[in-house]
Amino acid sequence: MTELSLIARARSHGDSIAICSAAGEFSYADVLARSADVAAALLVGESDLAEARIACLVPAGFEYVAAQWGIWRAGGVFVPLSLSATEPELEYTLTDSQAQCVLVSRELAASIDALCSRLGLRSLIIEDVAESADPALPNVASGRRAMILYTSGTTSRPKGVVTTHSNIEAQITSLIEAWEWQPDDRIPLFLPMHHIHGIINILSCGLWSGATVDTFPRFEMATILDRIAADAWSVFMAVPTVYVKLIQAIEDLPDDARQQVVDGFAGIRLMISGSAALPSSVHETWSALTGQKLLERYGMTEIGMGLSNPYRGERRPGAVGQPLPNVEIRLKSESGEVISAEGEPGEIQVRGPGVFSEYWNRPDVTDSSFDDGWFRTGDMAVVEDGYYRIMGRQSVDIIKSGGYKLSALEIETALLDHPAIAECAVVGVADETWGEVVSAAVVVRSGQNLDLDSLSEWCRDRLSHYRIPRKLLVVDELPRNAMGKVTKPAVRELF
């Protein structure tokens, strides 16, 4: 029987530890056996799920991997659900994807039982799946649909991004090559498991390479710091918010404990930040604190990862590097011209085997999202000295004020250097005179005060006059999505 590459590779890793969790340690052989049981339970006498959508509401860990691989080995399409989603959000994903079954952990079953009953969906508690003696499983071609991930839906209803097995393999192998994954790597996984960052960059890359993935239900500061101090991991990936919180926590530790944690971070071979822009100030503070230069990369649900600072070479703060292996990138101007010169902003367009196949049941949207075979990301960037720098979303992070196109991310980077500002989000707010004016929502550090006049005065030496915020809103916290990324439309609504 021809197997998917991920499954075939797992056989070669045998008794090596694949997953660690509070439930124990599980080998690659354990995952293969358990995923075969799940596949058999899903097939229930059928020879092939034939791309039936199977939703999954299971925390990160051994059973999550067994569910994912079991769905794939049975010929189904994996649809991961957010553990924090509301019932209307779950209902939307289940109905839009036309899911036929929900695999759910026992601890979460009560949260979705009523909805499954109302929608007439089969619900299967994964811990109750029985052992199956050598089940007959179908051949699954690499060109078949494998996964549907739902976009954040900040500007419209979430869209289901469909990737095939070959898309996923291309995304994985590109990162394996670029980031030099090794079988002896160990990595923590505490990110949401319905997003590409956790699913592909950490879990799938780790398991493809024969590494060990240490899973957690959520980010637990004390546990993470203890494990770091014990030199538990060789690779570490997180979102910028986590690095900000880690800096604060490390600085609050007693001297002896702080040194152990700092030494632990210093010994990690690769540390990556992604899913949101990393302020240069955070990059520099982390480097000064731990000696580690964070590797920033750029990607999205539709393409996997497209750009990355080099594993070996200069990691430039504020930049996302160069195209990854087997990924083609071009910039295109609003007038439709391909940009070849440095310093000229344009939309990032991507082509390659890792680019998704379609938006689920949205052929018109799929067609309009491609430009002669190139996926239109909607993100603006500029090339500077050979490195790409993200300017932001065309619709959200590019502020059009007085005839200028301003990068909200650039302004945020400057504002984060202000001693009173802990966090900030910059958006354009409609204005009759300027079209849009620069507006900043900020979280002020404990014991500090900030007003618009003093902020404007501070900005005058650091920002051109048209980039200085004209409106200021001090908030207790910024609105964020499940990945910890600030949601700009929600920020705009605050003004």
JOGI-V675684 format. One record per pair of residues at least 12 apart in sequence whose ideal C-beta (glycine too) atoms are under 8 Angstrom apart, sorted by the first residue. I is the first residue (numbers start at 1). GAP is how many residues later the second one is. D is the distance in whole Angstrom. If there is no record, write none. Layout:
I,GAP,D
I,GAP,D
This chain:
1,136,7
1,138,6
2,137,5
3,137,8
4,68,6
4,69,7
4,136,6
4,138,7
4,161,6
5,137,7
5,160,8
5,164,6
6,63,7
6,66,8
6,162,8
6,163,7
6,166,8
6,198,7
6,201,7
6,202,6
7,25,7
7,28,8
7,62,7
7,65,8
7,66,6
9,199,6
9,201,7
10,18,5
10,21,6
10,22,6
10,59,8
10,197,7
11,17,8
11,21,7
12,198,8
13,15,4
13,170,7
13,197,4
14,13,7
14,14,6
14,15,6
15,12,5
15,13,7
15,14,6
16,12,6
16,167,7
16,194,6
16,196,7
17,195,5
18,12,7
18,13,5
18,47,7
18,189,6
18,194,7
18,195,7
19,12,7
19,42,6
19,43,5
19,46,6
19,193,8
19,194,6
19,196,6
20,192,6
20,193,7
20,194,5
20,195,7
21,39,8
21,40,4
21,41,6
21,193,8
21,194,5
21,195,8
22,39,8
22,195,8
23,38,6
23,39,6
24,38,8
26,36,5
28,179,8
28,182,7
30,32,7
31,31,7
31,34,5
31,35,6
31,38,7
31,176,8
32,37,8
34,28,7
34,29,8
34,32,4
34,36,8
35,30,7
35,31,5
35,32,8
35,33,8
35,34,4
35,35,4
35,38,6
36,34,7
36,37,7
36,96,6
36,98,8
36,99,6
36,101,7
37,29,8
37,33,7
37,92,5
37,93,7
37,94,6
37,95,5
37,98,8
38,28,5
38,29,6
38,31,8
38,32,3
38,33,7
38,35,8
38,36,8
38,65,7
38,88,7
38,91,5
39,30,8
39,31,4
39,32,8
39,34,4
39,35,4
39,96,6
39,98,5
40,34,8
40,92,4
40,95,4
40,97,8
41,29,8
41,83,6
41,88,5
41,89,7
41,91,7
42,12,6
42,28,6
42,29,7
42,32,5
42,34,6
42,59,7
42,61,8
42,82,7
43,31,5
43,92,7
43,94,8
47,89,7
47,91,6
48,26,7
48,27,4
48,90,4
49,22,8
49,25,5
49,26,4
49,27,4
49,89,8
50,25,6
51,24,7
51,25,7
51,26,5
51,93,6
51,94,5
52,23,8
52,24,5
52,25,7
52,48,5
52,49,8
53,23,7
53,24,5
53,26,5
53,44,5
53,45,6
53,46,5
53,47,6
53,95,7
54,17,5
54,20,8
54,22,4
54,23,7
54,24,7
54,25,7
54,45,7
54,46,7
54,47,5
54,48,8
54,49,6
55,24,4
55,25,8
55,26,5
55,38,7
55,39,6
55,42,7
55,44,4
55,46,7
55,47,5
55,48,7
56,12,7
56,15,7
56,22,6
56,23,7
56,24,5
56,25,6
56,46,8
56,47,5
56,48,8
57,24,5
57,26,7
57,33,8
57,45,6
57,46,7
57,47,4
57,48,7
57,51,5
57,54,8
57,55,6
58,45,6
58,46,7
58,47,5
58,50,7
58,68,6
59,24,6
59,46,6
59,48,8
59,49,8
59,134,7
59,158,5
60,129,5
60,130,8
60,133,5
60,138,7
60,143,8
60,155,4
60,156,7
60,157,7
61,154,5
61,156,8
62,153,8
63,42,6
63,63,5
63,64,7
64,129,6
64,151,8
65,138,7
65,142,7
66,60,7
67,36,5
67,59,6
68,12,8
70,33,8
71,32,7
72,68,7
72,74,6
72,93,7
73,64,5
73,67,7
74,63,7
74,64,7
75,63,5
75,65,5
75,69,7
77,20,8
77,68,5
77,69,6
77,70,7
77,71,6
77,85,8
78,68,6
78,69,5
78,70,8
79,14,7
79,18,5
79,20,6
79,68,7
79,69,5
79,81,8
80,67,8
80,69,7
80,113,6
80,114,4
80,119,7
81,12,6
81,13,8
81,21,8
81,113,6
82,110,7
82,112,5
82,400,6
83,25,7
83,109,7
83,110,8
83,111,8
84,108,8
84,398,6
87,28,6
90,22,6
90,25,6
91,24,6
91,28,7
92,65,7
92,66,7
93,57,6
93,65,7
93,67,8
94,21,7
94,25,6
94,27,7
95,24,7
96,54,8
96,61,8
96,62,8
96,64,6
96,264,7
96,265,7
97,51,5
97,63,6
97,263,6
98,263,8
99,22,6
100,21,7
100,22,7
101,20,6
101,21,4
101,22,7
101,23,6
102,14,6
102,19,6
102,20,7
102,21,5
102,22,7
103,21,5
103,23,5
104,19,6
104,20,7
104,21,6
104,22,7
105,20,7
105,21,6
105,22,7
106,19,5
106,20,8
106,21,5
106,22,8
109,14,7
109,16,5
140,25,7
141,24,8
142,22,7
142,23,4
142,24,4
142,27,7
143,21,6
143,22,7
143,23,6
144,20,6
144,21,6
145,17,6
145,18,8
145,19,6
145,212,7
146,17,6
146,18,6
146,19,4
146,21,7
146,22,6
147,15,7
147,16,5
147,21,7
147,52,8
148,12,4
148,13,7
148,14,5
148,212,6
149,12,5
149,14,8
149,45,7
149,46,7
149,47,6
149,50,7
149,152,5
150,44,7
151,150,6
152,329,5
152,331,8
152,333,8
152,335,7
154,242,8
154,327,8
154,333,5
154,334,7
154,335,5
154,336,8
155,240,7
155,241,8
155,334,7
159,200,5
159,201,7
159,203,6
159,206,7
160,199,6
160,200,3
160,201,7
160,202,8
161,140,5
161,141,5
161,195,5
161,198,7
161,199,8
162,194,6
162,195,5
162,196,5
162,197,7
162,198,5
163,193,5
163,194,7
164,193,5
166,187,7
167,137,8
167,186,7
167,187,6
167,188,7
167,189,6
167,190,6
168,32,7
168,36,7
170,134,8
170,156,6
170,182,7
170,183,4
170,184,4
171,29,5
171,33,8
171,133,3
171,134,7
171,183,4
172,28,6
172,32,5
172,33,6
172,36,5
173,35,8
173,152,8
173,153,8
174,130,7
174,131,7
174,150,5
174,151,5
174,152,5
174,153,6
174,180,6
175,25,8
175,26,6
175,30,5
175,129,8
175,130,6
175,149,7
176,29,6
176,32,6
176,33,6
177,148,5
178,130,6
178,132,8
178,133,6
178,146,5
178,147,6
179,26,8
179,56,8
179,91,6
179,93,8
179,116,8
179,129,8
179,132,5
180,90,8
180,131,6
181,24,6
181,25,7
181,27,7
181,28,4
181,30,7
181,54,8
182,27,6
182,29,7
182,52,8
183,26,6
183,27,4
183,28,6
184,27,7
184,50,7
185,21,7
185,24,7
185,26,4
185,27,7
185,49,5
185,50,5
185,84,8
186,25,6
186,26,5
186,27,8
186,28,6
186,46,6
186,47,5
186,48,5
186,49,7
187,15,6
187,19,5
187,24,6
187,25,8
187,26,6
187,27,7
187,46,6
187,47,7
187,48,4
187,49,7
187,50,7
188,25,8
188,26,5
188,27,8
188,28,7
188,36,7
188,39,7
188,44,8
188,45,6
188,48,7
189,13,5
189,14,6
189,17,8
189,24,5
189,25,7
189,26,5
189,27,7
190,25,8
190,26,4
190,27,8
190,28,6
190,29,4
190,30,7
190,34,7
190,48,8
191,28,8
191,46,8
191,47,7
191,48,7
191,292,7
192,290,5
192,291,6
194,288,7
195,80,7
195,106,8
195,287,7
195,288,6
196,103,7
196,104,8
196,105,5
196,108,6
197,40,7
197,42,8
197,77,6
197,78,5
197,286,7
200,104,6
200,105,8
201,36,6
201,71,8
201,73,7
201,98,8
201,104,7
202,35,6
206,29,8
211,24,8
214,13,7
214,18,7
214,19,7
219,19,8
219,23,6
221,24,7
221,25,8
221,28,5
224,22,8
225,21,8
225,24,7
225,25,8
225,28,8
225,36,5
228,33,5
228,36,4
228,37,6
229,28,7
229,31,4
229,32,5
229,34,8
229,35,5
230,34,7
231,33,6
231,36,6
232,32,8
233,35,6
234,34,6
234,35,5
234,36,7
235,33,7
235,34,7
235,35,5
235,36,8
235,37,8
236,29,8
236,32,5
236,34,7
236,35,5
236,36,7
237,34,8
237,35,4
237,36,8
237,37,7
238,34,8
238,35,6
239,34,7
239,35,7
239,36,5
239,37,6
239,244,6
239,245,5
239,246,7
240,33,6
240,35,8
240,36,5
240,37,7
240,38,5
240,39,7
240,42,6
240,244,8
241,35,7
241,239,8
241,243,4
242,242,7
243,30,6
243,35,7
243,39,6
243,43,6
243,51,7
244,38,6
244,179,7
246,40,8
247,35,7
247,38,6
247,39,6
247,42,6
250,12,7
250,39,6
251,38,8
262,27,7
262,28,6
262,29,8
265,25,4
265,26,8
265,27,6
266,24,5
266,25,5
266,26,7
268,24,7
270,25,7
270,41,7
271,21,5
271,23,5
271,24,7
272,22,7
272,23,5
272,24,8
272,25,6
273,21,5
273,22,7
273,23,5
274,22,7
274,23,5
274,24,8
274,25,7
274,31,8
275,208,5
275,209,7
275,210,6
276,207,7
276,208,7
276,209,4
276,210,7
277,113,6
277,132,5
277,135,8
277,136,8
278,16,7
278,18,5
278,39,8
278,40,8
279,133,7
279,134,5
279,137,5
280,37,4
280,38,5
280,133,5
281,132,7
281,135,5
281,136,6
282,134,8
283,13,8
283,34,4
283,35,7
284,33,6
293,22,5
294,21,7
295,13,7
295,14,5
295,15,8
295,16,7
295,20,5
296,12,8
296,13,5
296,19,7
296,21,8
296,23,7
296,24,5
296,25,7
297,12,7
297,23,6
297,24,7
297,27,8
298,22,4
298,23,8
298,50,8
298,81,8
298,90,7
298,92,6
300,77,6
300,79,8
301,55,8
302,53,7
302,54,5
302,67,8
302,73,6
302,75,7
303,24,8
303,47,5
303,49,8
303,51,6
303,52,5
303,53,7
303,72,6
303,74,7
304,50,4
304,51,8
305,19,6
305,22,8
305,49,8
306,17,7
306,18,6
306,21,5
306,23,6
306,42,7
306,44,5
306,71,8
307,13,5
307,14,5
307,15,6
307,16,6
307,17,7
307,20,8
307,22,6
307,81,5
308,12,7
308,13,5
308,14,7
308,16,5
309,12,4
309,78,8
310,12,7
316,71,5
318,71,6
318,95,7
319,65,7
319,68,4
319,69,6
319,70,5
320,61,8
320,67,8
320,68,5
320,69,7
320,70,6
321,66,6
321,67,7
322,64,7
322,65,7
322,66,7
326,26,5
326,27,6
326,28,7
327,23,7
327,24,8
327,25,5
327,27,7
328,22,7
328,23,4
328,24,6
328,46,8
329,19,6
329,20,7
329,21,6
329,59,7
330,18,8
330,19,5
330,21,8
330,44,7
331,13,8
331,14,7
331,15,3
331,16,7
331,17,6
331,18,7
331,50,6
331,51,8
331,52,7
332,14,5
332,15,5
332,17,6
332,39,7
332,42,8
333,13,5
333,14,8
334,12,8
334,13,8
342,40,8
342,41,5
342,42,6
342,43,7
342,44,8
343,39,6
343,40,7
343,41,7
344,38,7
345,35,5
345,36,7
345,37,5
345,46,6
345,60,7
346,34,7
346,35,7
346,36,8
347,29,6
347,30,7
347,31,7
347,32,7
347,33,6
347,34,8
347,47,6
348,29,5
348,31,5
348,32,7
348,33,5
348,40,8
348,42,8
349,22,6
349,25,4
349,26,6
349,27,6
349,28,7
350,24,7
350,25,5
350,27,6
351,22,6
351,23,5
351,24,7
355,20,5
356,19,8
378,15,6
378,16,5
378,17,7
379,12,8
379,13,7
379,14,6
379,15,7
380,12,6
380,13,7
380,14,6
380,17,7
380,18,6
380,27,8
390,19,7
391,16,4
391,18,6
391,19,7
392,15,5
392,16,5
392,17,5
393,95,7
396,12,7
396,31,7
396,92,4
396,93,7
397,12,6
397,91,7
399,27,8
399,28,7
399,29,4
399,37,5
399,39,6
400,28,7
400,35,5
400,36,6
401,27,7
401,30,8
401,33,5
401,34,6
401,35,5
401,36,6
401,37,6
401,65,6
402,32,5
402,33,7
402,64,6
404,62,6
406,22,8
406,32,7
406,60,7
406,61,6
408,17,8
408,18,4
408,19,6
408,20,7
408,30,8
408,80,8
409,17,8
410,57,7
411,15,5
411,27,6
411,29,7
411,52,7
411,56,5
411,58,7
412,12,5
412,13,7
412,14,5
412,28,8
414,45,7
414,48,5
414,49,5
414,53,8
415,25,6
415,27,7
415,40,8
415,44,8
415,54,8
417,45,7
418,32,8
418,37,7
418,40,6
419,26,8
419,29,7
420,24,6
420,25,6
420,28,4
420,29,7
420,30,5
421,21,5
421,22,7
421,23,7
421,24,7
421,29,7
422,20,8
422,21,5
422,22,7
422,23,5
423,19,7
423,20,4
423,55,6
424,16,6
424,17,7
424,18,4
424,19,7
424,54,8
425,15,7
425,16,5
425,17,8
425,53,5
425,61,5
425,63,7
425,66,5
426,12,6
426,13,7
426,14,5
426,43,7
427,12,6
427,14,7
427,61,5
427,64,5
427,65,5
427,68,7
428,64,8
429,42,6
429,63,7
429,66,5
431,39,8
437,33,4
437,34,6
438,28,8
438,29,6
438,30,7
438,31,5
438,32,6
438,33,8
439,30,6
439,31,7
439,32,4
439,33,7
439,34,7
439,53,8
439,56,6
440,15,8
440,29,4
440,31,7
440,32,6
440,33,7
441,32,5
441,33,8
441,34,5
441,37,6
441,50,5
441,53,6
441,54,8
442,30,7
442,31,7
442,32,6
442,33,7
443,31,8
443,32,6
443,33,7
443,34,6
443,35,6
444,30,6
450,22,7
450,24,6
451,21,7
452,17,7
452,19,7
452,20,4
455,14,7
455,17,6
456,12,6
456,13,7
471,24,6
473,21,6
473,22,6
475,19,7
478,13,7
479,12,6
479,15,8
